[in-house]
Amino acid sequence: MKIHLDLDSFFISAERIKNPNLKYIPAAVGGRGDPFIFNKKQKNRIDALQKEGQAFLPNIFYNSNTDFKNYFIEKNRVRGIIITASYEARKYGIKTGMSIKEALSIYPKLIVVPPNHLYYYSISNRLKEFLQTRVPLIEQFSIDEFFGDLNGYIEDDAVDDFLISLKKEIENRFLLPISIGAAKSKWIAKLATSFAKPNGIKIVKNNQLKEFIENIPIEKFPGIGKGYAKRLKKLKIKKLGEIRYAKELFYSWKKPGIALYKRVLGIDN
């Protein structure tokens, strides 16, 4: 089976390790056009890592090492956006990309902390190294997401126990919540993770695949963006299960359409 692992609300979960007072309350990590971008000390650290070929470390991200007032307040105005919100904050409608000013108007008690991207990268890198000791093939998809291949290593009927054990080990070692999806194909595993969140496990077996995707809205599938969704809805295709009957249409879109068709039906690998 293929697995997909996704750290839940990674940045704010990482901040909670350093500051347990952020646990169980509406909290978020914010960001902005970094006011510390010309800090030579920070820039040298970033440049050194990039020269080593370290992935998932954009050069616009720096450790702030400061507080809310010094980072987000400029000329008595609140600047910046929400990068990651805790699930407690999401219950109030606070989400990624929202301005901090709007988020605070929705929930004035929201705690917003400045970002520490080098710290997040360090955790991500350590987690990758750990996963490589537990899963034969690991692919890092983003700073907080990983794919793994259990084929030839863990039998399908033992995947459930293996993932429960792996999840507990990650939580104990890294103090981070993580959601895991598993399926015969990579992209169905990623889709499954969205149904495991937060902090759960979702396994989609081959004989469950047809029923699993049947009524899921097409825009929920990784790879179906606004453009594809708009085209499909014009053709009265609104659920993933309906794509099964549109093979000719997807194949007419050549390579991208064929690849997407196979991914949705779990026959891409």
ABEGO torsion letter per residue (X at the ends): XBBBBBBBGAAAAAAAAABAAABGBBBBBBBBBBAAAABAAAAAAAAAAAAAGBBGBBAABBBAGBBAAAAABBGGBBBEBBABBBAAAAAAGBBBGBBAAAAAAABAABBBBBBBAAAAAAAAAAAAAAAAAABABBBBABAABBBBBABGABBAAAAAAAAAAAAAAAAAAAGBBBBBBBBABAAAAAAAAAAAOBGBBBBBBAAAAAAAAAABBAAABBGBBAAAAAAAAAAGBABAAAAAAAAAAAAAAEAAAAAAAAAAAGAAX
